[in-house]
Amino acid sequence: MVNSYLSKPALGVMLAIAIALHNIPEELAMAVPLIAVKRKKMLIKAAVLSAMAEPVGAIAGLVVVRSFVDLTYFLLVFIAGAMISISLHELFPLVRRYRQPMSFLTGSILSVLVYLGLEALIPV
C-alpha cells in the first residue's frame, strides 16, 4: 500500500479501500469459529493481533521503499505475484475439497467487479 501511495496517491487510496473491503470477510471468517465455541477473550486477542499486523507491515514497507526507491516498481510486481500465488495455493485445494467451483468462480468475478468499480470511482 505504501509503494502504491508513493507511486500515485490515488492508487494508494484505492488500494487502502480494497484492503479494507478484503478485511471484512477475512475478520468474519476468523471470528465465526471463535464465537461458535464461545471464546470471546480469544476472539478479542486474535482481532487485535490481526489488526496490528497491518500497521507494522506498512511501517516496514515505508522503510524499505524509502531505502530502495529505485526498486519500487519491482517490489509492487513482486508483492502482486506473491499475493496471487498465495491465494491460488490456498483456494484451489479448498475448491477441490468442498467441490464448489461455481462459488469460487462467482466470488472471483465479483471481486474483480468490485475492484473495477473502485478504479472507476477513483481514477488512477
Residue frames as a rotation matrix with the C-alpha (Angstrom) as fourth column:
MET 1
0.573 0.819 0.000 0.00
0.819 -0.573 0.000 0.00
0.000 0.000 -1.000 0.00
VAL 2
0.406 -0.511 -0.758 2.85
0.165 -0.775 0.610 2.36
-0.899 -0.373 -0.230 0.84
ASN 3
-0.639 -0.682 0.355 4.50
0.429 0.067 0.901 1.67
-0.639 0.728 0.250 -2.52
SER 4
-0.212 0.634 0.744 1.34
0.955 -0.026 0.294 2.37
0.206 0.773 -0.601 -4.43
TYR 5
0.746 0.493 -0.447 0.66
0.603 -0.786 0.140 5.59
-0.282 -0.373 -0.884 -2.48
LEU 6
0.062 -0.809 -0.584 4.17
0.078 -0.579 0.811 6.88
-0.995 -0.096 0.027 -3.11
SER 7
-0.699 -0.270 0.662 3.86
0.626 0.216 0.749 5.96
-0.345 0.938 0.018 -6.77
LYS 8
-0.615 0.621 0.485 0.42
0.023 -0.600 0.799 7.57
0.788 0.503 0.355 -7.22
PRO 9
-0.912 0.247 0.329 -1.59
-0.383 -0.219 -0.898 8.82
-0.150 -0.944 0.294 -4.23
ALA 10
0.021 0.978 -0.206 -4.91
-1.000 0.024 0.010 7.90
0.014 0.206 0.978 -5.91
LEU 11
0.071 -0.080 -0.994 -3.66
-0.329 0.939 -0.099 4.34
0.942 0.334 0.041 -6.36
GLY 12
-0.881 -0.445 -0.160 -2.72
0.030 0.285 -0.958 4.20
0.472 -0.849 -0.238 -2.68
VAL 13
-0.578 0.755 0.311 -6.19
-0.758 -0.356 -0.546 5.37
-0.301 -0.551 0.778 -1.66
MET 14
0.274 0.687 -0.673 -7.84
-0.865 0.482 0.140 2.82
0.421 0.544 0.726 -3.96
LEU 15
-0.259 -0.458 -0.850 -5.65
-0.051 0.886 -0.461 0.06
0.965 -0.076 -0.253 -2.56
ALA 16
-0.964 -0.061 0.260 -6.43
-0.254 -0.098 -0.962 1.09
0.085 -0.993 0.079 1.02
ILE 17
-0.109 0.991 0.073 -10.16
-0.970 -0.090 -0.227 0.85
-0.219 -0.095 0.971 0.29
ALA 18
0.274 0.160 -0.948 -9.66
-0.591 0.806 -0.034 -2.52
0.759 0.570 0.315 -1.41
ILE 19
-0.686 -0.584 -0.435 -7.74
0.018 0.584 -0.812 -3.83
0.727 -0.564 -0.390 1.60
ALA 20
-0.766 0.479 0.429 -10.45
-0.597 -0.280 -0.752 -2.57
-0.240 -0.832 0.500 3.96
LEU 21
0.262 0.889 -0.376 -13.09
-0.960 0.282 -0.003 -4.37
0.104 0.362 0.927 1.88
HIS 22
-0.017 -0.376 -0.927 -10.94
-0.294 0.888 -0.354 -7.50
0.956 0.267 -0.126 1.91
ASN 23
-0.880 -0.444 0.167 -10.65
-0.257 0.151 -0.954 -7.38
0.399 -0.883 -0.248 5.69
ILE 24
-0.159 0.901 0.404 -14.40
-0.987 -0.144 -0.069 -7.63
-0.004 -0.410 0.912 6.27
PRO 25
0.738 0.470 -0.483 -14.81
-0.487 0.868 0.101 -11.27
0.467 0.161 0.870 5.16
GLU 26
-0.151 -0.874 -0.462 -11.35
-0.025 0.470 -0.882 -12.13
0.988 -0.122 -0.093 6.50
GLU 27
-0.803 -0.137 0.581 -12.22
-0.540 -0.248 -0.804 -10.99
0.254 -0.959 0.125 10.01
LEU 28
0.253 0.949 0.188 -15.65
-0.968 0.247 0.054 -12.65
0.005 -0.196 0.981 9.83
ALA 29
0.523 -0.116 -0.844 -14.00
-0.249 0.927 -0.281 -15.92
0.815 0.358 0.456 8.80
MET 30
-0.598 -0.786 -0.156 -11.73
-0.003 0.197 -0.980 -15.62
0.802 -0.585 -0.120 11.82
ALA 31
-0.700 0.311 0.643 -14.49
-0.706 -0.442 -0.554 -14.60
0.112 -0.841 0.529 14.24
VAL 32
0.232 0.928 -0.293 -17.26
-0.829 0.346 0.440 -17.07
0.509 0.140 0.849 13.43
PRO 33
0.144 -0.166 -0.975 -15.48
0.196 0.971 -0.136 -20.21
0.970 -0.172 0.173 14.71
LEU 34
-0.845 -0.521 -0.122 -14.38
0.233 -0.153 -0.960 -18.44
0.482 -0.839 0.251 17.89
ILE 35
-0.502 0.761 0.411 -17.90
-0.851 -0.518 -0.080 -17.15
0.152 -0.390 0.908 18.55
ALA 36
0.289 0.646 -0.706 -19.29
-0.521 0.725 0.450 -20.63
0.803 0.238 0.546 17.91
VAL 37
-0.001 -0.357 -0.934 -17.08
0.570 0.767 -0.294 -22.09
0.821 -0.533 0.203 20.66
LYS 38
0.862 0.493 0.120 -17.80
0.228 -0.587 0.777 -19.08
0.453 -0.642 -0.618 22.91
ARG 39
0.138 -0.884 -0.446 -14.21
0.964 0.018 0.264 -17.94
-0.225 -0.466 0.855 23.35
LYS 40
0.886 0.354 0.298 -14.69
0.424 -0.880 -0.215 -14.19
0.186 0.317 -0.930 23.37
LYS 41
0.655 -0.713 -0.252 -11.36
-0.223 -0.501 0.836 -13.38
-0.722 -0.491 -0.487 25.03
MET 42
-0.212 -0.724 0.657 -9.53
0.515 0.488 0.705 -15.37
-0.831 0.487 0.269 22.36
LEU 43
0.383 0.458 0.802 -11.57
0.923 -0.215 -0.318 -13.55
0.026 0.862 -0.505 19.69
ILE 44
0.991 -0.014 -0.132 -10.53
0.006 -0.989 0.146 -10.14
-0.132 -0.145 -0.981 21.01
LYS 45
0.247 -0.968 0.034 -6.86
-0.153 -0.005 0.988 -11.16
-0.957 -0.250 -0.149 21.25
ALA 46
-0.187 -0.291 0.938 -6.88
0.793 0.519 0.319 -12.60
-0.580 0.803 0.134 17.72
ALA 47
0.686 0.514 0.515 -8.60
0.719 -0.589 -0.370 -9.49
0.113 0.624 -0.773 16.31
VAL 48
0.863 -0.421 -0.279 -6.09
-0.250 -0.837 0.486 -7.15
-0.439 -0.350 -0.828 17.97
LEU 49
-0.050 -0.927 0.372 -3.14
0.081 0.367 0.927 -9.25
-0.996 0.076 0.056 16.81
SER 50
0.021 0.142 0.990 -4.53
0.955 0.290 -0.062 -9.40
-0.295 0.947 -0.129 13.28
ALA 51
0.900 0.392 0.188 -5.17
0.429 -0.873 -0.233 -5.65
0.072 0.291 -0.954 13.22
MET 52
0.637 -0.714 -0.290 -1.65
-0.248 -0.546 0.800 -4.85
-0.729 -0.438 -0.526 14.46
ALA 53
0.032 -0.662 0.749 -0.01
0.667 0.573 0.477 -6.74
-0.744 0.484 0.460 11.60
GLU 54
0.514 0.242 0.823 -1.09
0.842 -0.323 -0.432 -4.18
0.161 0.915 -0.370 9.01
PRO 55
0.975 -0.208 0.079 0.37
-0.216 -0.970 0.109 -1.01
0.054 -0.124 -0.991 10.58
VAL 56
0.351 -0.894 0.278 3.60
-0.173 0.230 0.958 -2.87
-0.920 -0.384 -0.074 11.35
GLY 57
0.083 -0.260 0.962 3.74
0.846 0.529 0.070 -4.07
-0.527 0.808 0.264 7.74
ALA 58
0.828 0.279 0.486 3.02
0.507 -0.741 -0.439 -0.55
0.238 0.611 -0.755 6.47
ILE 59
0.807 -0.588 -0.059 5.87
-0.441 -0.666 0.601 0.90
-0.392 -0.459 -0.797 8.53
ALA 60
0.045 -0.799 0.599 8.25
0.191 0.596 0.780 -1.83
-0.981 0.079 0.180 7.37
GLY 61
0.335 0.153 0.930 7.14
0.922 0.148 -0.357 -1.21
-0.192 0.977 -0.091 3.78
LEU 62
0.993 0.051 0.107 7.71
0.068 -0.983 -0.169 2.51
0.097 0.176 -0.980 4.12
VAL 63
0.466 -0.883 0.050 11.24
-0.393 -0.156 0.906 1.95
-0.793 -0.442 -0.420 5.45
VAL 64
-0.065 -0.480 0.875 12.07
0.580 0.695 0.424 -0.44
-0.812 0.535 0.233 2.60
VAL 65
0.568 0.363 0.739 10.60
0.822 -0.287 -0.492 1.84
0.034 0.887 -0.461 -0.07
ARG 66
0.970 -0.233 -0.069 12.39
-0.221 -0.964 0.149 4.91
-0.102 -0.129 -0.986 1.25
SER 67
0.253 -0.932 0.258 15.66
-0.273 0.187 0.944 2.95
-0.928 -0.309 -0.207 1.40
PHE 68
-0.657 -0.442 0.611 15.37
0.365 0.522 0.771 1.43
-0.659 0.730 -0.182 -2.08
VAL 69
-0.007 0.708 -0.706 13.44
-0.385 -0.653 -0.652 3.99
-0.923 0.267 0.278 -4.18
ASP 70
-0.454 -0.247 -0.856 14.66
-0.885 0.014 0.465 2.51
-0.103 0.969 -0.225 -7.47
LEU 71
-0.993 0.035 -0.113 13.11
0.023 0.994 0.106 -0.86
0.117 0.102 -0.988 -6.60
THR 72
-0.557 0.828 0.063 9.56
-0.560 -0.318 -0.765 0.49
-0.613 -0.462 0.641 -6.08
TYR 73
0.173 0.685 -0.707 8.07
-0.983 0.159 -0.086 -0.99
0.054 0.711 0.702 -9.27
PHE 74
-0.468 -0.395 -0.791 9.88
-0.354 0.903 -0.242 -4.30
0.810 0.167 -0.563 -8.80
LEU 75
-0.988 0.097 0.120 8.52
-0.088 0.287 -0.954 -4.52
-0.127 -0.953 -0.275 -5.25
LEU 76
-0.219 0.967 -0.131 4.96
-0.837 -0.255 -0.484 -3.81
-0.501 0.004 0.865 -6.46
VAL 77
0.170 0.234 -0.957 5.17
-0.818 0.575 -0.004 -6.59
0.550 0.784 0.289 -9.04
PHE 78
-0.739 -0.519 -0.429 6.80
-0.183 0.768 -0.614 -8.97
0.648 -0.375 -0.662 -6.55
ILE 79
-0.837 0.468 0.283 4.09
-0.325 -0.009 -0.946 -8.36
-0.440 -0.884 0.159 -3.95
ALA 80
0.087 0.896 -0.436 1.30
-0.971 -0.022 -0.238 -8.78
-0.223 0.444 0.868 -6.53
GLY 81
-0.067 -0.193 -0.979 2.82
-0.584 0.803 -0.119 -12.08
0.809 0.564 -0.166 -7.65
ALA 82
-0.951 -0.301 -0.066 3.16
-0.108 0.526 -0.844 -13.27
0.289 -0.795 -0.533 -4.06
MET 83
-0.517 0.827 0.221 -0.48
-0.620 -0.184 -0.763 -12.46
-0.590 -0.531 0.608 -3.31
ILE 84
0.260 0.594 -0.761 -1.71
-0.946 0.316 -0.077 -14.25
0.195 0.740 0.644 -6.43
SER 85
-0.389 -0.515 -0.764 0.45
-0.368 0.847 -0.384 -17.27
0.845 0.132 -0.519 -5.65
ILE 86
-0.983 0.027 0.180 -0.67
-0.166 0.264 -0.950 -17.49
-0.073 -0.964 -0.255 -2.03
SER 87
-0.216 0.976 -0.034 -4.32
-0.848 -0.204 -0.490 -17.01
-0.485 -0.077 0.871 -2.96
LEU 88
0.276 0.314 -0.908 -4.27
-0.823 0.565 -0.055 -19.74
0.496 0.763 0.415 -5.57
HIS 89
-0.649 -0.600 -0.468 -2.25
-0.246 0.747 -0.617 -22.08
0.720 -0.286 -0.632 -3.35
GLU 90
-0.909 0.340 0.240 -4.87
-0.216 0.105 -0.971 -21.72
-0.355 -0.935 -0.022 -0.61
LEU 91
-0.161 0.959 -0.235 -8.05
-0.829 -0.260 -0.495 -21.52
-0.536 0.115 0.836 -2.70
PHE 92
-0.137 0.128 -0.982 -7.64
-0.846 0.501 0.183 -24.33
0.515 0.856 0.040 -5.25
PRO 93
-0.894 -0.158 -0.419 -7.35
0.035 0.908 -0.416 -27.11
0.446 -0.387 -0.807 -2.66
LEU 94
-0.733 0.680 0.007 -10.47
-0.145 -0.147 -0.978 -25.75
-0.665 -0.718 0.206 -0.90
VAL 95
-0.097 0.689 -0.719 -12.39
-0.979 -0.198 -0.057 -25.67
-0.181 0.698 0.693 -4.18
ARG 96
-0.384 -0.112 -0.917 -11.48
-0.500 0.860 0.105 -29.29
0.776 0.499 -0.386 -4.80
ARG 97
-0.990 -0.036 -0.134 -12.18
0.092 0.557 -0.826 -30.39
0.104 -0.830 -0.548 -1.22
TYR 98
-0.547 0.825 -0.142 -15.62
-0.069 -0.213 -0.975 -28.79
-0.834 -0.523 0.173 -0.99
ARG 99
-0.626 0.245 0.740 -16.47
0.758 0.417 0.502 -29.27
-0.185 0.875 -0.447 -4.67
GLN 100
0.424 0.747 -0.511 -17.67
0.593 -0.656 -0.467 -25.69
-0.685 -0.105 -0.721 -5.10
PRO 101
-0.531 -0.725 0.439 -16.13
0.810 -0.281 0.515 -24.43
-0.250 0.629 0.737 -8.36
MET 102
0.062 0.618 0.784 -19.08
0.716 -0.574 0.397 -22.12
0.695 0.537 -0.478 -9.09
SER 103
0.871 0.191 -0.454 -18.71
0.478 -0.549 0.686 -20.42
-0.118 -0.814 -0.569 -5.71
PHE 104
-0.041 -0.974 -0.223 -15.03
0.628 -0.199 0.753 -19.86
-0.777 -0.109 0.620 -6.45
LEU 105
-0.549 -0.145 0.823 -15.79
0.819 -0.289 0.496 -18.52
0.166 0.946 0.277 -9.91
THR 106
0.467 0.816 0.341 -18.63
0.659 -0.578 0.481 -16.28
0.589 0.001 -0.808 -8.69
GLY 107
0.741 -0.247 -0.624 -16.51
0.478 -0.459 0.749 -14.88
-0.472 -0.853 -0.223 -5.85
SER 108
-0.344 -0.931 0.125 -13.59
0.725 -0.178 0.666 -14.24
-0.597 0.320 0.735 -8.20
ILE 109
-0.337 0.291 0.895 -15.78
0.789 -0.431 0.437 -12.43
0.513 0.854 -0.085 -10.73
LEU 110
0.755 0.654 -0.045 -17.48
0.554 -0.602 0.575 -10.34
0.349 -0.459 -0.817 -8.01
SER 111
0.382 -0.708 -0.594 -14.10
0.597 -0.301 0.743 -9.43
-0.705 -0.639 0.308 -6.58
VAL 112
-0.613 -0.608 0.505 -12.83
0.768 -0.306 0.563 -8.24
-0.188 0.733 0.654 -9.96
LEU 113
0.038 0.721 0.691 -16.04
0.712 -0.505 0.488 -6.23
0.701 0.474 -0.533 -10.49
VAL 114
0.808 0.216 -0.549 -15.70
0.573 -0.508 0.643 -4.55
-0.140 -0.834 -0.534 -7.08
TYR 115
-0.030 -0.914 -0.405 -12.13
0.557 -0.352 0.752 -3.51
-0.830 -0.203 0.520 -7.81
LEU 116
-0.586 -0.071 0.807 -13.05
0.779 -0.324 0.537 -2.31
0.223 0.944 0.245 -11.31
GLY 117
0.526 0.830 0.186 -15.78
0.677 -0.541 0.499 -0.26
0.515 -0.137 -0.846 -9.64
LEU 118
0.570 -0.410 -0.712 -13.23
0.538 -0.469 0.701 1.22
-0.621 -0.782 -0.046 -7.26
GLU 119
-0.528 -0.820 0.223 -11.00
0.689 -0.260 0.677 2.08
-0.497 0.511 0.701 -10.18
ALA 120
-0.193 0.544 0.817 -13.91
0.782 -0.417 0.463 3.82
0.593 0.728 -0.345 -11.90
LEU 121
0.804 0.556 -0.209 -14.68
0.551 -0.567 0.612 5.82
0.222 -0.607 -0.763 -8.73
ILE 122
0.637 -0.684 -0.356 -11.06
-0.093 -0.526 0.845 6.69
-0.765 -0.505 -0.399 -8.00
PRO 123
0.963 -0.269 0.005 -9.27
0.037 0.113 -0.993 7.32
0.266 0.957 0.119 -11.32
VAL 124
0.557 -0.829 -0.052 -5.64
0.414 0.222 0.883 6.32
-0.720 -0.514 0.467 -11.05
